[in-house]
Amino acid sequence: MLTAVLAIFVLAALAPTVHRMTPSFSHWLLALVPAAITVWFATFLGPVGAGEVVTQSIPWIPTLGVELAFRLDGLSLLFALLITGIGTFIVIYSGGYLHGHEHQGRFYLFIIAFMGAMLGLVLADDIITLFVFWELTSITSFLLIGFNHEDASSRRSAVQALLVTAFGGLALLAGLVLLGIAAGSFTLSGIEASGIDIRAHALYLPILVLILLGAFTKSAQVPFHFWLPNAMDAPTPVSAYLHSATMVKAGVYLLARMNPTLGATEVWTITLAAFGTVTALWGGLMALRSTDLKKVLAYTTLMALGTLVMLVGLGTEYAMKAYAVFLLAHSLYKGALFMGAGSVDHGTGTRDVRELSGLWQKMKITGVFIALAALSMAGLPPFFGFIGKEFMYEGMLQAGTLGLLVVAGMVIANATMLGAAGLVFWKPFTGQPSEAAEHAHEGGPSLWLGPAVLASLGLALGLGAIPHEGLGEGLLGAVATSLKGEAAKVDLYLWHGLTPALGISVVTIALGLGMFLGLGGVKRGLDGLARASRVNVDAAWDHVLAGLNAVAVAVTRATQTGKLRDYMVWTFTGITLMLGGTLLLRDGILLPREMPETSYLGIFMAALMVVGTIGTILAFSRLAAIVSLSVVGLSIAMFFLVYGAPDVGITQLMVETLTVIIIVLVLAKLPAFRKGEDGTGGERARNGAIAVAMGAVTTAILLAVIAVPYELDLTRYFAEQSYVGGYGRNVVNVILVDFRAFDTLGEVTVVAVAGLGVLALLKARMGRTRTGSQAGGDQP
Amino acid sequence: MEIVMAFVIGIMVAGSVYLLLSRNLLRVLFGVILLSNAVNLVILTVGGLTLGLPPLIGPEAKVLEAPYSNPLPQALILTAIVIGFGLLSFALVLVYRGYQELGTLDSDRMRVAEPCDPAEMPAPVGEPAKTREAA
């Protein structure tokens, strides 16, 4: 499985090159790999359908216990097949759709990389791996939505999608980590096998909320739905692939995955059913109102996503089966419809249904397959979509009172699907050819192959071309099993007698026909509703972003003043507070118990250091300040000499002398001190307070350190080994050149680099003349 | 003696912090010098202060006989002094070149990396405003 995922990423990396070398048929070449992987996954249909679960695990970050663990069960396999299968057709379709586009190679790179990320996501068993792939899909989605980056609205949509899904992603990460901690395992299979009932865990609610945030943002549930219709700014293959068949289903996938672990509680059922139904209803109604073919489809996708969420929430056996069936049905017809809509756009130059009619004469092939897919979407027999809808109703009817409430919403939502189906097929293809339809033309095979296969599959599966028993007991049964956590099989049928579900279907179809015929009235009614909501959410989004920007600007203004002093103030205040705070909170203030010996010589040097320090601060002339500084430096040198460190003392003496000489030399070329350079009176008081606090903290730390007995192991080692091991009698020197030779080498390097830096600075001329003389002005 | 030094070092750190907060980069530089001196003293002090007795092995001995002053902090300080000198030279040249290029030692008025509105530029210290207009 890792090989499959990696193969796709490698393909993505190679795609631009392949495209450059064979621009005219690169899409056919590139499609070979996903096609092969589809076939490879298809070989698992038998074993997985029989209930087998294939796993694979490679250590990734062993120190953190993160593994590249993969698992293939029914749910993963269905998704994997959809991703690679539809992906194959999408790659082919992109070749035709973007033919001659300047950045076609880049497009292949993005979309194939997305395919790899999505595949990794559904195969991942380790939850950290899952999260990484989850974020990768968000990023590739951002790149794809913003593919037409010259277009401001594309950019806005891309950023919006990224921020919404990445926000959810962060919540998801937190949720997954909490889940891992609660269950004591970081693999999905481990969590399911752990036997710990997460539902009874104290962290259940936080985990649930965080994971739902992740899933709802990704799968565009109300109120996070607004990014999905906007994402239609992406090229059509992207909309078909990411924003209907695969990526937006990641959230739905995750919910299904979590169902055995987190599901079947009251919170879970009600939340999911409520959000799902509202989203479905909203999506369906908005679809009727839209005039852009892709927007219509985007809203029907919302409807489908809402339905899937609702089904996971209900959690009845039939709901699980319906989830499996509807997921497959939707991916097939929606992929086909999007590609078909793209072909219409490609052939006529417009996607506006108001400008399209009578396309049938010019675009027969596209028309046939759009019709097939639309009928499946409408949920009419004998299409697969009909079977999906029947299962849906059965599932809801099983769920008691809540189910009945949901049914009411879903009848309307499903009816709107019929209306929307009419909108995408009936309206553009029948009637008198419109102006746009006059010069419409059919695309090449790359444009109709995908819709043809997907739409035909929708019909074939409905009619039972692949025996219903095989499909139902095999793959879809395995999906239901994954969801339920226990064995289940799906009995697919077209005719199942006169059941309540059939009755509801009939009502749905009648209502849908009514909606389509009275579309004008419905639209007017919806317009008012729309103004009250989506537009607002979308506009609110801008306000939120503007607000964030304003906060960022204000914070930056306040903290990034461009003045070195201010940064120093912050730094020292921070250090003082953190060190001092730690000392206070952790009882770090210790005083040495016994007074160690003092010496008059030492006290004298120490007094000189204090005098020198104060002198440096108070000195009004630069020379006085330097003299004071050297008083400090020289008394330190003497102090070293007195306290048994002659080498250090001599070095200090030399360095001090050099420092003073160099500074005095440079001083001649610098302006004199002026009064008030330490700031205004208030600033000086503030600086003084910070300085005193910092000094006090330093003293407190030193006292605490002195109070603790010395650790002399190392020193003893050096004392014993210096001559025996290092053949030197001056222990300090032996330490420097022998025991810590690398350290000394590093030191020499630093000095050399500093010297080079000095040289470079002195040589460099910025090539910029001083404009106007500011302070001083006495350039040497 | 260590306790006395703890207070002396505290005073030196306070002095250096005060200098580091100045507008004049030369004073900031003095702060750096003072701070690195203070830190060297810290290293010596926390290693224990022993009057006299440098860590030298006598001509007849094979190992260093106690008592002796702790050699390890001394080795560390030697490294620190040299590095400190490297840092100081570089900083000094930086200040000097900065003055050459920008015509000021006032860190508030060095706004190449983070430009500001000319109207918001802080006035030079101790200089009447009219000199600026004349320029």
Boltz contact constraints between the chains, C-beta under 6 A:
constraints:
  - contact:
      token1: [A, 562]
      token2: [B, 111]
      max_distance: 6.0
  - contact:
      token1: [A, 562]
      token2: [B, 114]
      max_distance: 6.0
  - contact:
      token1: [A, 562]
      token2: [B, 116]
      max_distance: 6.0
  - contact:
      token1: [A, 563]
      token2: [B, 108]
      max_distance: 6.0
  - contact:
      token1: [A, 564]
      token2: [B, 107]
      max_distance: 6.0
  - contact:
      token1: [A, 565]
      token2: [B, 21]
      max_distance: 6.0
  - contact:
      token1: [A, 568]
      token2: [B, 20]
      max_distance: 6.0
  - contact:
      token1: [A, 568]
      token2: [B, 21]
      max_distance: 6.0
  - contact:
      token1: [A, 572]
      token2: [B, 17]
      max_distance: 6.0
  - contact:
      token1: [A, 596]
      token2: [B, 2]
      max_distance: 6.0
  - contact:
      token1: [A, 598]
      token2: [B, 1]
      max_distance: 6.0
  - contact:
      token1: [A, 599]
      token2: [B, 51]
      max_distance: 6.0
  - contact:
      token1: [A, 602]
      token2: [B, 1]
      max_distance: 6.0
  - contact:
      token1: [A, 606]
      token2: [B, 4]
      max_distance: 6.0
  - contact:
      token1: [A, 606]
      token2: [B, 8]
      max_distance: 6.0
  - contact:
      token1: [A, 609]
      token2: [B, 8]
      max_distance: 6.0
  - contact:
      token1: [A, 610]
      token2: [B, 8]
      max_distance: 6.0
  - contact:
      token1: [A, 610]
      token2: [B, 11]
      max_distance: 6.0
  - contact:
      token1: [A, 613]
      token2: [B, 11]
      max_distance: 6.0
  - contact:
      token1: [A, 613]
      token2: [B, 12]
      max_distance: 6.0
  - contact:
      token1: [A, 613]
      token2: [B, 15]
      max_distance: 6.0
  - contact:
      token1: [A, 616]
      token2: [B, 30]
      max_distance: 6.0
  - contact:
      token1: [A, 617]
      token2: [B, 15]
      max_distance: 6.0
  - contact:
      token1: [A, 617]
      token2: [B, 18]
      max_distance: 6.0
  - contact:
      token1: [A, 629]
      token2: [B, 30]
      max_distance: 6.0
  - contact:
      token1: [A, 629]
      token2: [B, 33]
      max_distance: 6.0
  - contact:
      token1: [A, 632]
      token2: [B, 37]
      max_distance: 6.0
  - contact:
      token1: [A, 636]
      token2: [B, 37]
      max_distance: 6.0
  - contact:
      token1: [A, 643]
      token2: [B, 49]
      max_distance: 6.0
  - contact:
      token1: [A, 644]
      token2: [B, 50]
      max_distance: 6.0
  - contact:
      token1: [A, 644]
      token2: [B, 52]
      max_distance: 6.0
  - contact:
      token1: [A, 644]
      token2: [B, 53]
      max_distance: 6.0
  - contact:
      token1: [A, 644]
      token2: [B, 54]
      max_distance: 6.0
  - contact:
      token1: [A, 644]
      token2: [B, 69]
      max_distance: 6.0
  - contact:
      token1: [A, 645]
      token2: [B, 74]
      max_distance: 6.0
  - contact:
      token1: [A, 646]
      token2: [B, 54]
      max_distance: 6.0
  - contact:
      token1: [A, 648]
      token2: [B, 74]
      max_distance: 6.0
  - contact:
      token1: [A, 648]
      token2: [B, 77]
      max_distance: 6.0
  - contact:
      token1: [A, 648]
      token2: [B, 78]
      max_distance: 6.0
  - contact:
      token1: [A, 651]
      token2: [B, 78]
      max_distance: 6.0
  - contact:
      token1: [A, 651]
      token2: [B, 81]
      max_distance: 6.0
  - contact:
      token1: [A, 652]
      token2: [B, 81]
      max_distance: 6.0
  - contact:
      token1: [A, 655]
      token2: [B, 81]
      max_distance: 6.0
  - contact:
      token1: [A, 655]
      token2: [B, 85]
      max_distance: 6.0
  - contact:
      token1: [A, 666]
      token2: [B, 92]
      max_distance: 6.0
  - contact:
      token1: [A, 666]
      token2: [B, 96]
      max_distance: 6.0
  - contact:
      token1: [A, 670]
      token2: [B, 99]
      max_distance: 6.0
  - contact:
      token1: [A, 674]
      token2: [B, 125]
      max_distance: 6.0
  - contact:
      token1: [A, 674]
      token2: [B, 126]
      max_distance: 6.0
  - contact:
      token1: [A, 675]
      token2: [B, 126]
      max_distance: 6.0
  - contact:
      token1: [A, 676]
      token2: [B, 125]
      max_distance: 6.0
  - contact:
      token1: [A, 676]
      token2: [B, 126]
      max_distance: 6.0
  - contact:
      token1: [A, 677]
      token2: [B, 22]
      max_distance: 6.0
  - contact:
      token1: [A, 677]
      token2: [B, 23]
      max_distance: 6.0
  - contact:
      token1: [A, 677]
      token2: [B, 24]
      max_distance: 6.0
  - contact:
      token1: [A, 677]
      token2: [B, 125]
      max_distance: 6.0
  - contact:
      token1: [A, 678]
      token2: [B, 22]
      max_distance: 6.0
  - contact:
      token1: [A, 687]
      token2: [B, 18]
      max_distance: 6.0
  - contact:
      token1: [A, 687]
      token2: [B, 21]
      max_distance: 6.0
  - contact:
      token1: [A, 691]
      token2: [B, 14]
      max_distance: 6.0
  - contact:
      token1: [A, 691]
      token2: [B, 17]
      max_distance: 6.0
  - contact:
      token1: [A, 691]
      token2: [B, 18]
      max_distance: 6.0
  - contact:
      token1: [A, 692]
      token2: [B, 14]
      max_distance: 6.0
  - contact:
      token1: [A, 694]
      token2: [B, 13]
      max_distance: 6.0
  - contact:
      token1: [A, 694]
      token2: [B, 17]
      max_distance: 6.0
  - contact:
      token1: [A, 695]
      token2: [B, 10]
      max_distance: 6.0
  - contact:
      token1: [A, 695]
      token2: [B, 13]
      max_distance: 6.0
  - contact:
      token1: [A, 695]
      token2: [B, 14]
      max_distance: 6.0
  - contact:
      token1: [A, 698]
      token2: [B, 10]
      max_distance: 6.0
  - contact:
      token1: [A, 698]
      token2: [B, 13]
      max_distance: 6.0
  - contact:
      token1: [A, 699]
      token2: [B, 6]
      max_distance: 6.0
  - contact:
      token1: [A, 699]
      token2: [B, 7]
      max_distance: 6.0
  - contact:
      token1: [A, 699]
      token2: [B, 10]
      max_distance: 6.0
  - contact:
      token1: [A, 702]
      token2: [B, 6]
      max_distance: 6.0
  - contact:
      token1: [A, 703]
      token2: [B, 6]
      max_distance: 6.0
  - contact:
      token1: [A, 705]
      token2: [B, 46]
      max_distance: 6.0
  - contact:
      token1: [A, 706]
      token2: [B, 2]
      max_distance: 6.0
  - contact:
      token1: [A, 710]
      token2: [B, 48]
      max_distance: 6.0
  - contact:
      token1: [A, 714]
      token2: [B, 72]
      max_distance: 6.0
  - contact:
      token1: [A, 715]
      token2: [B, 70]
      max_distance: 6.0
  - contact:
      token1: [A, 715]
      token2: [B, 72]
      max_distance: 6.0
  - contact:
      token1: [A, 718]
      token2: [B, 71]
      max_distance: 6.0
  - contact:
      token1: [A, 719]
      token2: [B, 64]
      max_distance: 6.0
  - contact:
      token1: [A, 720]
      token2: [B, 63]
      max_distance: 6.0
  - contact:
      token1: [A, 723]
      token2: [B, 57]
      max_distance: 6.0
  - contact:
      token1: [A, 723]
      token2: [B, 62]
      max_distance: 6.0
  - contact:
      token1: [A, 724]
      token2: [B, 62]
      max_distance: 6.0
  - contact:
      token1: [A, 729]
      token2: [B, 56]
      max_distance: 6.0
  - contact:
      token1: [A, 729]
      token2: [B, 57]
      max_distance: 6.0
  - contact:
      token1: [A, 730]
      token2: [B, 56]
      max_distance: 6.0
  - contact:
      token1: [A, 731]
      token2: [B, 55]
      max_distance: 6.0
  - contact:
      token1: [A, 731]
      token2: [B, 64]
      max_distance: 6.0
  - contact:
      token1: [A, 731]
      token2: [B, 71]
      max_distance: 6.0
  - contact:
      token1: [A, 732]
      token2: [B, 55]
      max_distance: 6.0
  - contact:
      token1: [A, 732]
      token2: [B, 71]
      max_distance: 6.0
  - contact:
      token1: [A, 732]
      token2: [B, 74]
      max_distance: 6.0
  - contact:
      token1: [A, 732]
      token2: [B, 75]
      max_distance: 6.0
  - contact:
      token1: [A, 735]
      token2: [B, 75]
      max_distance: 6.0
  - contact:
      token1: [A, 736]
      token2: [B, 75]
      max_distance: 6.0
  - contact:
      token1: [A, 747]
      token2: [B, 79]
      max_distance: 6.0
  - contact:
      token1: [A, 747]
      token2: [B, 82]
      max_distance: 6.0
  - contact:
      token1: [A, 747]
      token2: [B, 83]
      max_distance: 6.0
  - contact:
      token1: [A, 750]
      token2: [B, 83]
      max_distance: 6.0
  - contact:
      token1: [A, 750]
      token2: [B, 86]
      max_distance: 6.0
  - contact:
      token1: [A, 751]
      token2: [B, 82]
      max_distance: 6.0
  - contact:
      token1: [A, 751]
      token2: [B, 86]
      max_distance: 6.0
  - contact:
      token1: [A, 754]
      token2: [B, 86]
      max_distance: 6.0
  - contact:
      token1: [A, 754]
      token2: [B, 90]
      max_distance: 6.0
  - contact:
      token1: [A, 757]
      token2: [B, 90]
      max_distance: 6.0
  - contact:
      token1: [A, 758]
      token2: [B, 89]
      max_distance: 6.0
  - contact:
      token1: [A, 758]
      token2: [B, 90]
      max_distance: 6.0
  - contact:
      token1: [A, 758]
      token2: [B, 93]
      max_distance: 6.0
  - contact:
      token1: [A, 761]
      token2: [B, 93]
      max_distance: 6.0
  - contact:
      token1: [A, 761]
      token2: [B, 97]
      max_distance: 6.0
  - contact:
      token1: [A, 766]
      token2: [B, 101]
      max_distance: 6.0
  - contact:
      token1: [A, 770]
      token2: [B, 103]
      max_distance: 6.0
  - contact:
      token1: [A, 772]
      token2: [B, 135]
      max_distance: 6.0
  - contact:
      token1: [A, 773]
      token2: [B, 103]
      max_distance: 6.0
  - contact:
      token1: [A, 773]
      token2: [B, 135]
      max_distance: 6.0
  - contact:
      token1: [A, 774]
      token2: [B, 103]
      max_distance: 6.0
  - contact:
      token1: [A, 774]
      token2: [B, 104]
      max_distance: 6.0
  - contact:
      token1: [A, 775]
      token2: [B, 104]
      max_distance: 6.0
  - contact:
      token1: [A, 775]
      token2: [B, 106]
      max_distance: 6.0
  - contact:
      token1: [A, 775]
      token2: [B, 124]
      max_distance: 6.0
